[in-house]
Amino acid sequence: MHNTLKTTILLAALAGLLVAIGGALGGVTGMLLAFVFAAVLNVSAYWFSGDIALRMAGAREIGPEEAPELHRLVAELATYALLPTPRVAIIDSPSPNAFASGRDAQHAVVAVTTGILGLLTRDELAGVLAHELGHVRNRDILVSSLAATLAGAVTLLANLAQWSILLGGAGRSGDDEDHGSVAGGLLTVLLAPIAATLIQLAVSRSREYGADETGAAIHGQPESLVRALEKLEQGSRLQPLAVNPAAAHLFVVNPLVGGGLSTLFSTHPPISERIRRLRSMRASALVA
């Protein structure tokens, strides 16, 4: 509930930013056109999200005959989650990681690397797969698409507003008040896309916490996911995954190594905080 509320607030902030930039541009029509344009692009990406994600990650779909134990585990966890059994895919990479995608539960796909299969125990792998099914159950692809639509519309409007201010300012007399207005407006439209990106990334981080919580409930063993996250953090640092940065947000741990200020622009929350929250869930269950 906490993560859902946080996501709602963040999406509302993105919508408010879109309205503000629309006002700066001076017209509702431009705002609506930008939103529709961004929506068309992202609805297409959402509708074909499963296949697009597989291609971007270099994954290939596999049948039960190729990986019977993996298919059995995915089907077992899908039953616990009250979801249809998703398609299963594999990525030929020593870097340990996994992701889920698909526009809804009926079109979901779960992908794992060969590295994660060799690193984790069955219980730990179950914790990771339950996390990915948590994304499916929470409809996170839809939430991410909505965030991307709003952020994309803000960026498009900001670019239009930037040119409008610059061209409008060039034709004015050298009035100090006019110059101040132009500078202030230009600063606003330059900062708006950065703010939209930060909010979009905050939505992504919030959904990771939500998937951890849902996945732990599906599997019933938060500690299994804790152990998996500890191994995956170390493993992904030793063996980074060569993947398109646009697909980084899909994975259970960030496949792109970074630190310092880059954490502000990270699609994933810190592993240490995810582990703390999972252990808090376990402690609460023990008290109850």
C-alpha atoms as an extended CHARMM CRD file, in Angstrom:
* protein
*
       288  EXT
         1         1  MET       CA              0.0000000000        0.0000000000        0.0000000000  PROA      1               0.0000000000
         2         2  HSD       CA              2.8310000000        2.4060000000        0.8660000000  PROA      2               0.0000000000
         3         3  ASN       CA              4.5640000000        1.8220000000       -2.5030000000  PROA      3               0.0000000000
         4         4  THR       CA              1.2590000000        2.1730000000       -4.3800000000  PROA      4               0.0000000000
         5         5  LEU       CA              0.5660000000        5.5050000000       -2.6700000000  PROA      5               0.0000000000
         6         6  LYS       CA              4.1000000000        6.7120000000       -3.4000000000  PROA      6               0.0000000000
         7         7  THR       CA              3.7690000000        5.7360000000       -7.0700000000  PROA      7               0.0000000000
         8         8  THR       CA              0.4200000000        7.5470000000       -7.3050000000  PROA      8               0.0000000000
         9         9  ILE       CA              1.9450000000       10.7120000000       -5.8330000000  PROA      9               0.0000000000
        10        10  LEU       CA              4.9040000000       10.5360000000       -8.2240000000  PROA      10              0.0000000000
        11        11  LEU       CA              2.6510000000       10.0750000000      -11.2520000000  PROA      11              0.0000000000
        12        12  ALA       CA              0.5390000000       13.0040000000      -10.0520000000  PROA      12              0.0000000000
        13        13  ALA       CA              3.7420000000       15.0760000000       -9.8010000000  PROA      13              0.0000000000
        14        14  LEU       CA              4.5880000000       14.1800000000      -13.4060000000  PROA      14              0.0000000000
        15        15  ALA       CA              1.0880000000       15.1830000000      -14.5060000000  PROA      15              0.0000000000
        16        16  GLY       CA              1.4350000000       18.4690000000      -12.5940000000  PROA      16              0.0000000000
        17        17  LEU       CA              4.7740000000       19.1310000000      -14.2680000000  PROA      17              0.0000000000
        18        18  LEU       CA              3.1600000000       18.5220000000      -17.6560000000  PROA      18              0.0000000000
        19        19  VAL       CA              0.3940000000       21.0320000000      -16.8690000000  PROA      19              0.0000000000
        20        20  ALA       CA              2.9410000000       23.5950000000      -15.6330000000  PROA      20              0.0000000000
        21        21  ILE       CA              5.0360000000       23.3490000000      -18.7970000000  PROA      21              0.0000000000
        22        22  GLY       CA              1.8590000000       23.5210000000      -20.8710000000  PROA      22              0.0000000000
        23        23  GLY       CA              1.0150000000       26.7420000000      -19.0910000000  PROA      23              0.0000000000
        24        24  ALA       CA              4.5180000000       28.1160000000      -19.7020000000  PROA      24              0.0000000000
        25        25  LEU       CA              4.1130000000       27.3580000000      -23.3860000000  PROA      25              0.0000000000
        26        26  GLY       CA              0.8710000000       29.2930000000      -23.2660000000  PROA      26              0.0000000000
        27        27  GLY       CA             -1.6820000000       26.8120000000      -24.5240000000  PROA      27              0.0000000000
        28        28  VAL       CA             -3.6530000000       23.6980000000      -23.5760000000  PROA      28              0.0000000000
        29        29  THR       CA             -3.6320000000       22.5210000000      -27.2090000000  PROA      29              0.0000000000
        30        30  GLY       CA              0.1470000000       22.1210000000      -27.2880000000  PROA      30              0.0000000000
        31        31  MET       CA              0.0750000000       20.2480000000      -24.0060000000  PROA      31              0.0000000000
        32        32  LEU       CA             -2.5690000000       17.8270000000      -25.2530000000  PROA      32              0.0000000000
        33        33  LEU       CA             -0.7590000000       17.2530000000      -28.5580000000  PROA      33              0.0000000000
        34        34  ALA       CA              2.4900000000       16.4980000000      -26.7260000000  PROA      34              0.0000000000
        35        35  PHE       CA              0.7040000000       14.0780000000      -24.4110000000  PROA      35              0.0000000000
        36        36  VAL       CA             -1.0310000000       12.2880000000      -27.3040000000  PROA      36              0.0000000000
        37        37  PHE       CA              2.2400000000       12.0110000000      -29.2560000000  PROA      37              0.0000000000
        38        38  ALA       CA              4.0720000000       10.5530000000      -26.2470000000  PROA      38              0.0000000000
        39        39  ALA       CA              1.1300000000        8.2530000000      -25.5020000000  PROA      39              0.0000000000
        40        40  VAL       CA              1.0890000000        6.8000000000      -29.0400000000  PROA      40              0.0000000000
        41        41  LEU       CA              4.7960000000        5.9810000000      -28.8400000000  PROA      41              0.0000000000
        42        42  ASN       CA              4.5540000000        4.3980000000      -25.3980000000  PROA      42              0.0000000000
        43        43  VAL       CA              1.3090000000        2.5040000000      -26.0140000000  PROA      43              0.0000000000
        44        44  SER       CA              3.0510000000        0.8180000000      -28.9500000000  PROA      44              0.0000000000
        45        45  ALA       CA              6.0230000000       -0.0320000000      -26.7270000000  PROA      45              0.0000000000
        46        46  TYR       CA              3.6560000000       -1.2740000000      -23.9910000000  PROA      46              0.0000000000
        47        47  TRP       CA              1.6140000000       -3.4570000000      -26.3620000000  PROA      47              0.0000000000
        48        48  PHE       CA              4.6950000000       -5.2570000000      -27.6850000000  PROA      48              0.0000000000
        49        49  SER       CA              6.7040000000       -4.9300000000      -24.4500000000  PROA      49              0.0000000000
        50        50  GLY       CA              7.4210000000       -8.6350000000      -24.0100000000  PROA      50              0.0000000000
        51        51  ASP       CA              8.9420000000       -9.2280000000      -27.4420000000  PROA      51              0.0000000000
        52        52  ILE       CA             10.7470000000       -5.8610000000      -27.4290000000  PROA      52              0.0000000000
        53        53  ALA       CA             12.3130000000       -6.6580000000      -24.0400000000  PROA      53              0.0000000000
        54        54  LEU       CA             13.5000000000      -10.0770000000      -25.2350000000  PROA      54              0.0000000000
        55        55  ARG       CA             15.1640000000       -8.5520000000      -28.3040000000  PROA      55              0.0000000000
        56        56  MET       CA             16.7950000000       -5.7380000000      -26.3260000000  PROA      56              0.0000000000
        57        57  ALA       CA             18.1770000000       -8.2030000000      -23.7620000000  PROA      57              0.0000000000
        58        58  GLY       CA             19.3270000000      -10.7430000000      -26.3480000000  PROA      58              0.0000000000
        59        59  ALA       CA             17.0420000000      -13.4020000000      -24.8450000000  PROA      59              0.0000000000
        60        60  ARG       CA             15.5000000000      -16.3810000000      -26.5840000000  PROA      60              0.0000000000
        61        61  GLU       CA             12.3570000000      -18.2170000000      -25.5800000000  PROA      61              0.0000000000
        62        62  ILE       CA             12.8180000000      -21.8250000000      -24.4480000000  PROA      62              0.0000000000
        63        63  GLY       CA             10.3950000000      -24.7090000000      -24.0630000000  PROA      63              0.0000000000
        64        64  PRO       CA              9.9370000000      -27.1800000000      -21.1800000000  PROA      64              0.0000000000
        65        65  GLU       CA             12.0360000000      -29.7870000000      -22.9620000000  PROA      65              0.0000000000
        66        66  GLU       CA             15.1050000000      -27.5120000000      -22.8910000000  PROA      66              0.0000000000
        67        67  ALA       CA             14.8320000000      -26.4350000000      -19.2320000000  PROA      67              0.0000000000
        68        68  PRO       CA             12.2610000000      -28.6450000000      -17.4760000000  PROA      68              0.0000000000
        69        69  GLU       CA             13.2230000000      -27.6990000000      -13.8900000000  PROA      69              0.0000000000
        70        70  LEU       CA             13.1010000000      -23.9740000000      -14.6380000000  PROA      70              0.0000000000
        71        71  HSD       CA              9.6900000000      -24.3300000000      -16.2760000000  PROA      71              0.0000000000
        72        72  ARG       CA              8.3900000000      -26.3500000000      -13.3190000000  PROA      72              0.0000000000
        73        73  LEU       CA              9.5800000000      -23.7100000000      -10.8610000000  PROA      73              0.0000000000
        74        74  VAL       CA              8.0340000000      -20.8400000000      -12.8490000000  PROA      74              0.0000000000
        75        75  ALA       CA              4.7230000000      -22.7320000000      -13.1750000000  PROA      75              0.0000000000
        76        76  GLU       CA              4.7020000000      -23.5510000000       -9.4520000000  PROA      76              0.0000000000
        77        77  LEU       CA              5.2620000000      -19.9170000000       -8.4610000000  PROA      77              0.0000000000
        78        78  ALA       CA              2.6850000000      -18.6800000000      -10.9970000000  PROA      78              0.0000000000
        79        79  THR       CA              0.1520000000      -20.9840000000       -9.3260000000  PROA      79              0.0000000000
        80        80  TYR       CA              0.9660000000      -19.4870000000       -5.9250000000  PROA      80              0.0000000000
        81        81  ALA       CA              0.6200000000      -15.9880000000       -7.4220000000  PROA      81              0.0000000000
        82        82  LEU       CA             -2.7360000000      -16.8840000000       -9.0510000000  PROA      82              0.0000000000
        83        83  LEU       CA             -1.2860000000      -15.9680000000      -12.4530000000  PROA      83              0.0000000000
        84        84  PRO       CA             -1.1930000000      -17.7420000000      -15.8220000000  PROA      84              0.0000000000
        85        85  THR       CA              2.1460000000      -19.4530000000      -16.4050000000  PROA      85              0.0000000000
        86        86  PRO       CA              4.3360000000      -16.9740000000      -18.3190000000  PROA      86              0.0000000000
        87        87  ARG       CA              6.6550000000      -17.7730000000      -21.2010000000  PROA      87              0.0000000000
        88        88  VAL       CA             10.2320000000      -18.5480000000      -20.2230000000  PROA      88              0.0000000000
        89        89  ALA       CA             13.3660000000      -17.1970000000      -21.9140000000  PROA      89              0.0000000000
        90        90  ILE       CA             17.0970000000      -17.4060000000      -21.3550000000  PROA      90              0.0000000000
        91        91  ILE       CA             19.9760000000      -14.9890000000      -21.9020000000  PROA      91              0.0000000000
        92        92  ASP       CA             23.3410000000      -16.5190000000      -22.6930000000  PROA      92              0.0000000000
        93        93  SER       CA             25.4800000000      -14.4680000000      -20.2980000000  PROA      93              0.0000000000
        94        94  PRO       CA             27.6240000000      -15.2770000000      -17.2400000000  PROA      94              0.0000000000
        95        95  SER       CA             26.2620000000      -12.1540000000      -15.5100000000  PROA      95              0.0000000000
        96        96  PRO       CA             23.5840000000      -13.2280000000      -12.9870000000  PROA      96              0.0000000000
        97        97  ASN       CA             20.2780000000      -11.4450000000      -13.5580000000  PROA      97              0.0000000000
        98        98  ALA       CA             16.6220000000      -11.8590000000      -14.5150000000  PROA      98              0.0000000000
        99        99  PHE       CA             13.6430000000       -9.8230000000      -15.6800000000  PROA      99              0.0000000000
       100       100  ALA       CA              9.9440000000      -10.0330000000      -16.5060000000  PROA      100             0.0000000000
       101       101  SER       CA              7.9580000000       -8.1390000000      -19.1050000000  PROA      101             0.0000000000
       102       102  GLY       CA              4.7000000000       -8.2700000000      -21.0420000000  PROA      102             0.0000000000
       103       103  ARG       CA              1.6580000000       -6.0190000000      -21.2330000000  PROA      103             0.0000000000
       104       104  ASP       CA             -0.4450000000       -8.2010000000      -18.9160000000  PROA      104             0.0000000000
       105       105  ALA       CA             -0.4860000000      -11.5350000000      -17.1030000000  PROA      105             0.0000000000
       106       106  GLN       CA             -1.6910000000      -13.3600000000      -20.2280000000  PROA      106             0.0000000000
       107       107  HSD       CA              1.2840000000      -12.1050000000      -22.2600000000  PROA      107             0.0000000000
       108       108  ALA       CA              4.0290000000      -12.1800000000      -19.6330000000  PROA      108             0.0000000000
       109       109  VAL       CA              7.5320000000      -13.5090000000      -20.1410000000  PROA      109             0.0000000000
       110       110  VAL       CA             10.2030000000      -14.2720000000      -17.5380000000  PROA      110             0.0000000000
       111       111  ALA       CA             13.8460000000      -14.3140000000      -18.6260000000  PROA      111             0.0000000000
       112       112  VAL       CA             16.9380000000      -15.4590000000      -16.7240000000  PROA      112             0.0000000000
       113       113  THR       CA             20.6250000000      -15.4530000000      -17.5750000000  PROA      113             0.0000000000
       114       114  THR       CA             22.6940000000      -18.6190000000      -17.6670000000  PROA      114             0.0000000000
       115       115  GLY       CA             24.7980000000      -16.9590000000      -14.9700000000  PROA      115             0.0000000000
       116       116  ILE       CA             21.9630000000      -16.7880000000      -12.4550000000  PROA      116             0.0000000000
       117       117  LEU       CA             21.1310000000      -20.4540000000      -12.9820000000  PROA      117             0.0000000000
       118       118  GLY       CA             24.6770000000      -21.4060000000      -12.0460000000  PROA      118             0.0000000000
       119       119  LEU       CA             24.9150000000      -19.0640000000       -9.0650000000  PROA      119             0.0000000000
       120       120  LEU       CA             21.7250000000      -19.4150000000       -7.0420000000  PROA      120             0.0000000000
       121       121  THR       CA             20.2040000000      -22.3200000000       -5.1310000000  PROA      121             0.0000000000
       122       122  ARG       CA             16.6850000000      -23.4090000000       -6.0510000000  PROA      122             0.0000000000
       123       123  ASP       CA             15.1540000000      -21.4610000000       -3.1440000000  PROA      123             0.0000000000
       124       124  GLU       CA             17.1130000000      -18.3290000000       -4.0290000000  PROA      124             0.0000000000
       125       125  LEU       CA             16.1120000000      -18.6210000000       -7.6880000000  PROA      125             0.0000000000
       126       126  ALA       CA             12.4990000000      -19.0660000000       -6.5590000000  PROA      126             0.0000000000
       127       127  GLY       CA             12.7840000000      -15.8140000000       -4.6060000000  PROA      127             0.0000000000
       128       128  VAL       CA             14.0050000000      -13.9730000000       -7.7030000000  PROA      128             0.0000000000
       129       129  LEU       CA             11.3550000000      -15.4820000000       -9.9760000000  PROA      129             0.0000000000
       130       130  ALA       CA              8.6550000000      -14.6170000000       -7.4110000000  PROA      130             0.0000000000
       131       131  HSD       CA              9.9430000000      -11.0160000000       -7.4790000000  PROA      131             0.0000000000
       132       132  GLU       CA              9.5550000000      -10.9880000000      -11.2780000000  PROA      132             0.0000000000
       133       133  LEU       CA              6.0510000000      -12.4100000000      -11.0290000000  PROA      133             0.0000000000
       134       134  GLY       CA              5.4090000000       -9.6430000000       -8.5110000000  PROA      134             0.0000000000
       135       135  HSD       CA              6.0590000000       -7.1470000000      -11.3120000000  PROA      135             0.0000000000
       136       136  VAL       CA              3.5120000000       -8.9890000000      -13.4770000000  PROA      136             0.0000000000
       137       137  ARG       CA              0.9240000000       -9.1430000000      -10.6920000000  PROA      137             0.0000000000
       138       138  ASN       CA              1.3960000000       -5.4530000000       -9.8580000000  PROA      138             0.0000000000
       139       139  ARG       CA              1.0390000000       -4.4540000000      -13.5400000000  PROA      139             0.0000000000
       140       140  ASP       CA              4.3380000000       -2.5950000000      -13.3970000000  PROA      140             0.0000000000
       141       141  ILE       CA              4.7900000000       -2.5360000000      -17.1770000000  PROA      141             0.0000000000
       142       142  LEU       CA              1.5870000000       -0.4750000000      -17.4150000000  PROA      142             0.0000000000
       143       143  VAL       CA              2.7410000000        1.8540000000      -14.6010000000  PROA      143             0.0000000000
       144       144  SER       CA              6.1580000000        2.2990000000      -16.2390000000  PROA      144             0.0000000000
       145       145  SER       CA              4.5230000000        3.0390000000      -19.5950000000  PROA      145             0.0000000000
       146       146  LEU       CA              2.3170000000        5.7140000000      -18.0170000000  PROA      146             0.0000000000
       147       147  ALA       CA              5.3300000000        7.3070000000      -16.3170000000  PROA      147             0.0000000000
       148       148  ALA       CA              7.2630000000        7.2110000000      -19.5960000000  PROA      148             0.0000000000
       149       149  THR       CA              4.3260000000        8.8320000000      -21.4320000000  PROA      149             0.0000000000
       150       150  LEU       CA              4.0910000000       11.7210000000      -18.9680000000  PROA      150             0.0000000000
       151       151  ALA       CA              7.8690000000       12.2150000000      -18.8070000000  PROA      151             0.0000000000
       152       152  GLY       CA              8.1250000000       12.0930000000      -22.6080000000  PROA      152             0.0000000000
       153       153  ALA       CA              5.3580000000       14.6650000000      -22.9980000000  PROA      153             0.0000000000
       154       154  VAL       CA              7.0560000000       16.9840000000      -20.4680000000  PROA      154             0.0000000000
       155       155  THR       CA             10.3540000000       16.7330000000      -22.3590000000  PROA      155             0.0000000000
       156       156  LEU       CA              8.6970000000       17.3830000000      -25.7210000000  PROA      156             0.0000000000
       157       157  LEU       CA              6.7910000000       20.3830000000      -24.3980000000  PROA      157             0.0000000000
       158       158  ALA       CA              9.9010000000       21.7400000000      -22.6910000000  PROA      158             0.0000000000
       159       159  ASN       CA             11.8070000000       21.5780000000      -25.9890000000  PROA      159             0.0000000000
       160       160  LEU       CA              8.9980000000       23.4420000000      -27.7590000000  PROA      160             0.0000000000
       161       161  ALA       CA              8.8060000000       26.0120000000      -24.9650000000  PROA      161             0.0000000000
       162       162  GLN       CA             12.5820000000       26.5180000000      -25.0800000000  PROA      162             0.0000000000
       163       163  TRP       CA             12.5050000000       27.4860000000      -28.7470000000  PROA      163             0.0000000000
       164       164  SER       CA              9.4130000000       29.6280000000      -28.2170000000  PROA      164             0.0000000000
       165       165  ILE       CA             11.1200000000       31.5900000000      -25.4240000000  PROA      165             0.0000000000
       166       166  LEU       CA             14.3960000000       31.9660000000      -27.3020000000  PROA      166             0.0000000000
       167       167  LEU       CA             12.7500000000       33.1360000000      -30.5230000000  PROA      167             0.0000000000
       168       168  GLY       CA             10.3090000000       35.3670000000      -28.6620000000  PROA      168             0.0000000000
       169       169  GLY       CA             13.0980000000       36.8450000000      -26.5440000000  PROA      169             0.0000000000
       170       170  ALA       CA             15.2230000000       37.6080000000      -29.6230000000  PROA      170             0.0000000000
       171       171  GLY       CA             12.5770000000       39.9260000000      -30.9860000000  PROA      171             0.0000000000
       172       172  ARG       CA             12.0690000000       41.9720000000      -27.8050000000  PROA      172             0.0000000000
       173       173  SER       CA             13.5580000000       45.2900000000      -26.8080000000  PROA      173             0.0000000000
       174       174  GLY       CA             16.3960000000       45.1950000000      -24.2730000000  PROA      174             0.0000000000
       175       175  ASP       CA             14.0960000000       45.6530000000      -21.2620000000  PROA      175             0.0000000000
       176       176  ASP       CA             15.5540000000       44.2380000000      -18.0060000000  PROA      176             0.0000000000
       177       177  GLU       CA             12.1660000000       42.8690000000      -16.9810000000  PROA      177             0.0000000000
       178       178  ASP       CA             11.7830000000       41.1180000000      -20.3260000000  PROA      178             0.0000000000
       179       179  HSD       CA             15.2690000000       39.6490000000      -20.0360000000  PROA      179             0.0000000000
       180       180  GLY       CA             14.4710000000       38.4160000000      -16.5270000000  PROA      180             0.0000000000
       181       181  SER       CA             11.2440000000       36.8100000000      -17.7400000000  PROA      181             0.0000000000
       182       182  VAL       CA             13.0280000000       35.0790000000      -20.6240000000  PROA      182             0.0000000000
       183       183  ALA       CA             15.8310000000       33.8280000000      -18.3370000000  PROA      183             0.0000000000
       184       184  GLY       CA             13.3600000000       32.5450000000      -15.7550000000  PROA      184             0.0000000000
       185       185  GLY       CA             11.2270000000       30.7910000000      -18.3540000000  PROA      185             0.0000000000
       186       186  LEU       CA             14.2760000000       29.2680000000      -20.0250000000  PROA      186             0.0000000000
       187       187  LEU       CA             15.5630000000       27.9690000000      -16.6630000000  PROA      187             0.0000000000
       188       188  THR       CA             12.1740000000       26.3890000000      -16.0120000000  PROA      188             0.0000000000
       189       189  VAL       CA             12.0000000000       24.5460000000      -19.3130000000  PROA      189             0.0000000000
       190       190  LEU       CA             15.6290000000       23.3950000000      -19.0210000000  PROA      190             0.0000000000
       191       191  LEU       CA             15.0670000000       21.9420000000      -15.5540000000  PROA      191             0.0000000000
       192       192  ALA       CA             11.6620000000       20.3790000000      -16.3140000000  PROA      192             0.0000000000
       193       193  PRO       CA             12.9850000000       17.3910000000      -18.3520000000  PROA      193             0.0000000000
       194       194  ILE       CA             15.5480000000       16.6500000000      -15.6160000000  PROA      194             0.0000000000
       195       195  ALA       CA             12.8000000000       16.7700000000      -12.9860000000  PROA      195             0.0000000000
       196       196  ALA       CA             10.5850000000       14.5260000000      -15.1270000000  PROA      196             0.0000000000
       197       197  THR       CA             13.4120000000       11.9880000000      -15.5300000000  PROA      197             0.0000000000
       198       198  LEU       CA             14.1130000000       11.9560000000      -11.7970000000  PROA      198             0.0000000000
       199       199  ILE       CA             10.4220000000       11.3920000000      -11.0250000000  PROA      199             0.0000000000
       200       200  GLN       CA             10.2110000000        8.6170000000      -13.6430000000  PROA      200             0.0000000000
       201       201  LEU       CA             13.2360000000        6.8980000000      -12.0790000000  PROA      201             0.0000000000
       202       202  ALA       CA             11.7060000000        7.2910000000       -8.6230000000  PROA      202             0.0000000000
       203       203  VAL       CA              8.5970000000        5.4900000000       -9.9260000000  PROA      203             0.0000000000
       204       204  SER       CA             10.8450000000        2.6610000000      -11.1600000000  PROA      204             0.0000000000
       205       205  ARG       CA             12.5780000000        2.3760000000       -7.7740000000  PROA      205             0.0000000000
       206       206  SER       CA              9.2370000000        2.3580000000       -5.9690000000  PROA      206             0.0000000000
       207       207  ARG       CA              7.9940000000       -0.4890000000       -8.1730000000  PROA      207             0.0000000000
       208       208  GLU       CA             11.1040000000       -2.5110000000       -7.2980000000  PROA      208             0.0000000000
       209       209  TYR       CA             10.2400000000       -2.2510000000       -3.6110000000  PROA      209             0.0000000000
       210       210  GLY       CA              6.6830000000       -3.2830000000       -4.4640000000  PROA      210             0.0000000000
       211       211  ALA       CA              7.8490000000       -6.3180000000       -6.4550000000  PROA      211             0.0000000000
       212       212  ASP       CA             10.1400000000       -7.3550000000       -3.5750000000  PROA      212             0.0000000000
       213       213  GLU       CA              7.1900000000       -7.2100000000       -1.1940000000  PROA      213             0.0000000000
       214       214  THR       CA              4.7980000000       -9.0320000000       -3.5210000000  PROA      214             0.0000000000
       215       215  GLY       CA              7.4300000000      -11.6060000000       -4.4870000000  PROA      215             0.0000000000
       216       216  ALA       CA              8.2360000000      -12.3570000000       -0.8450000000  PROA      216             0.0000000000
       217       217  ALA       CA              4.5230000000      -12.9020000000       -0.2000000000  PROA      217             0.0000000000
       218       218  ILE       CA              4.2300000000      -15.2170000000       -3.2280000000  PROA      218             0.0000000000
       219       219  HSD       CA              7.2230000000      -17.3350000000       -2.2480000000  PROA      219             0.0000000000
       220       220  GLY       CA              6.6570000000      -17.0300000000        1.4830000000  PROA      220             0.0000000000
       221       221  GLN       CA             10.3980000000      -16.8100000000        2.2370000000  PROA      221             0.0000000000
       222       222  PRO       CA             11.7830000000      -13.2420000000        2.1830000000  PROA      222             0.0000000000
       223       223  GLU       CA             15.1990000000      -14.5090000000        3.2900000000  PROA      223             0.0000000000
       224       224  SER       CA             15.6000000000      -16.4480000000        0.0410000000  PROA      224             0.0000000000
       225       225  LEU       CA             15.3470000000      -13.2130000000       -1.9440000000  PROA      225             0.0000000000
       226       226  VAL       CA             17.7000000000      -11.5200000000        0.5370000000  PROA      226             0.0000000000
       227       227  ARG       CA             20.3940000000      -14.1570000000       -0.0700000000  PROA      227             0.0000000000
       228       228  ALA       CA             19.7940000000      -13.9380000000       -3.8140000000  PROA      228             0.0000000000
       229       229  LEU       CA             20.1350000000      -10.1400000000       -3.8630000000  PROA      229             0.0000000000
       230       230  GLU       CA             23.4110000000      -10.3400000000       -1.9310000000  PROA      230             0.0000000000
       231       231  LYS       CA             24.8210000000      -12.8110000000       -4.4500000000  PROA      231             0.0000000000
       232       232  LEU       CA             23.4480000000      -10.9230000000       -7.4520000000  PROA      232             0.0000000000
       233       233  GLU       CA             24.9050000000       -7.5940000000       -6.3420000000  PROA      233             0.0000000000
       234       234  GLN       CA             28.3740000000       -9.0970000000       -6.0770000000  PROA      234             0.0000000000
       235       235  GLY       CA             28.0000000000      -11.2050000000       -9.2070000000  PROA      235             0.0000000000
       236       236  SER       CA             26.7630000000       -8.3400000000      -11.3900000000  PROA      236             0.0000000000
       237       237  ARG       CA             29.7140000000       -6.1900000000      -10.2850000000  PROA      237             0.0000000000
       238       238  LEU       CA             32.1790000000       -8.9230000000      -11.2070000000  PROA      238             0.0000000000
       239       239  GLN       CA             30.3480000000       -9.7550000000      -14.4540000000  PROA      239             0.0000000000
       240       240  PRO       CA             28.3660000000       -6.7160000000      -15.7390000000  PROA      240             0.0000000000
       241       241  LEU       CA             25.6400000000       -7.5400000000      -18.2280000000  PROA      241             0.0000000000
       242       242  ALA       CA             26.0830000000       -6.1240000000      -21.7370000000  PROA      242             0.0000000000
       243       243  VAL       CA             22.5740000000       -4.7390000000      -22.2480000000  PROA      243             0.0000000000
       244       244  ASN       CA             20.9220000000       -1.7090000000      -23.7900000000  PROA      244             0.0000000000
       245       245  PRO       CA             20.6160000000        0.9290000000      -21.0010000000  PROA      245             0.0000000000
       246       246  ALA       CA             16.9740000000        1.4280000000      -22.0120000000  PROA      246             0.0000000000
       247       247  ALA       CA             16.2570000000       -2.0960000000      -20.7230000000  PROA      247             0.0000000000
       248       248  ALA       CA             18.1820000000       -1.7540000000      -17.4480000000  PROA      248             0.0000000000
       249       249  HSD       CA             15.0600000000       -0.9770000000      -15.4040000000  PROA      249             0.0000000000
       250       250  LEU       CA             13.5970000000       -4.4010000000      -16.2200000000  PROA      250             0.0000000000
       251       251  PHE       CA             16.1890000000       -6.4600000000      -14.3530000000  PROA      251             0.0000000000
       252       252  VAL       CA             16.0230000000       -7.6450000000      -10.7430000000  PROA      252             0.0000000000
       253       253  VAL       CA             19.3090000000       -5.8430000000       -9.9940000000  PROA      253             0.0000000000
       254       254  ASN       CA             20.7870000000       -2.9770000000      -11.9810000000  PROA      254             0.0000000000
       255       255  PRO       CA             22.9610000000       -4.5460000000      -14.7070000000  PROA      255             0.0000000000
       256       256  LEU       CA             24.8450000000       -1.2670000000      -15.1540000000  PROA      256             0.0000000000
       257       257  VAL       CA             27.5110000000       -0.6730000000      -12.5170000000  PROA      257             0.0000000000
       258       258  GLY       CA             27.4740000000        2.8010000000      -10.9920000000  PROA      258             0.0000000000
       259       259  GLY       CA             27.8500000000        4.7420000000       -7.7800000000  PROA      259             0.0000000000
       260       260  GLY       CA             27.9880000000        8.1760000000       -6.2060000000  PROA      260             0.0000000000
       261       261  LEU       CA             25.6920000000       10.7080000000       -7.8910000000  PROA      261             0.0000000000
       262       262  SER       CA             24.7040000000        8.1000000000      -10.4710000000  PROA      262             0.0000000000
       263       263  THR       CA             22.4940000000        6.4810000000       -7.8140000000  PROA      263             0.0000000000
       264       264  LEU       CA             20.2100000000        9.5110000000       -8.1530000000  PROA      264             0.0000000000
       265       265  PHE       CA             19.6580000000        8.5100000000      -11.7730000000  PROA      265             0.0000000000
       266       266  SER       CA             19.4430000000        4.7800000000      -11.0200000000  PROA      266             0.0000000000
       267       267  THR       CA             16.4460000000        2.6960000000      -12.0360000000  PROA      267             0.0000000000
       268       268  HSD       CA             16.9020000000        0.5530000000       -8.9080000000  PROA      268             0.0000000000
       269       269  PRO       CA             16.9560000000        1.3480000000       -5.1870000000  PROA      269             0.0000000000
       270       270  PRO       CA             20.0620000000        0.4010000000       -3.1530000000  PROA      270             0.0000000000
       271       271  ILE       CA             20.3610000000       -3.3420000000       -2.5280000000  PROA      271             0.0000000000
       272       272  SER       CA             21.0710000000       -2.6430000000        1.1570000000  PROA      272             0.0000000000
       273       273  GLU       CA             17.7190000000       -0.8730000000        1.5500000000  PROA      273             0.0000000000
       274       274  ARG       CA             15.8570000000       -3.6190000000       -0.3110000000  PROA      274             0.0000000000
       275       275  ILE       CA             17.4060000000       -6.1840000000        2.0150000000  PROA      275             0.0000000000
       276       276  ARG       CA             16.5540000000       -4.1190000000        5.0940000000  PROA      276             0.0000000000
       277       277  ARG       CA             12.9060000000       -3.9350000000        4.0410000000  PROA      277             0.0000000000
       278       278  LEU       CA             12.7240000000       -7.6510000000        3.2650000000  PROA      278             0.0000000000
       279       279  ARG       CA             14.2100000000       -8.5440000000        6.6540000000  PROA      279             0.0000000000
       280       280  SER       CA             11.7430000000       -6.1670000000        8.2700000000  PROA      280             0.0000000000
       281       281  MET       CA              8.9420000000       -8.1490000000        6.6080000000  PROA      281             0.0000000000
       282       282  ARG       CA             10.3580000000      -11.3560000000        8.0270000000  PROA      282             0.0000000000
       283       283  ALA       CA             10.6780000000       -9.8420000000       11.4980000000  PROA      283             0.0000000000
       284       284  SER       CA              7.0710000000       -8.6110000000       11.3440000000  PROA      284             0.0000000000
       285       285  ALA       CA              5.8910000000      -12.0830000000       10.3630000000  PROA      285             0.0000000000
       286       286  LEU       CA              7.7610000000      -13.6220000000       13.3000000000  PROA      286             0.0000000000
       287       287  VAL       CA              6.2180000000      -11.1180000000       15.7380000000  PROA      287             0.0000000000
       288       288  ALA       CA              2.7590000000      -11.7790000000       14.3380000000  PROA      288             0.0000000000
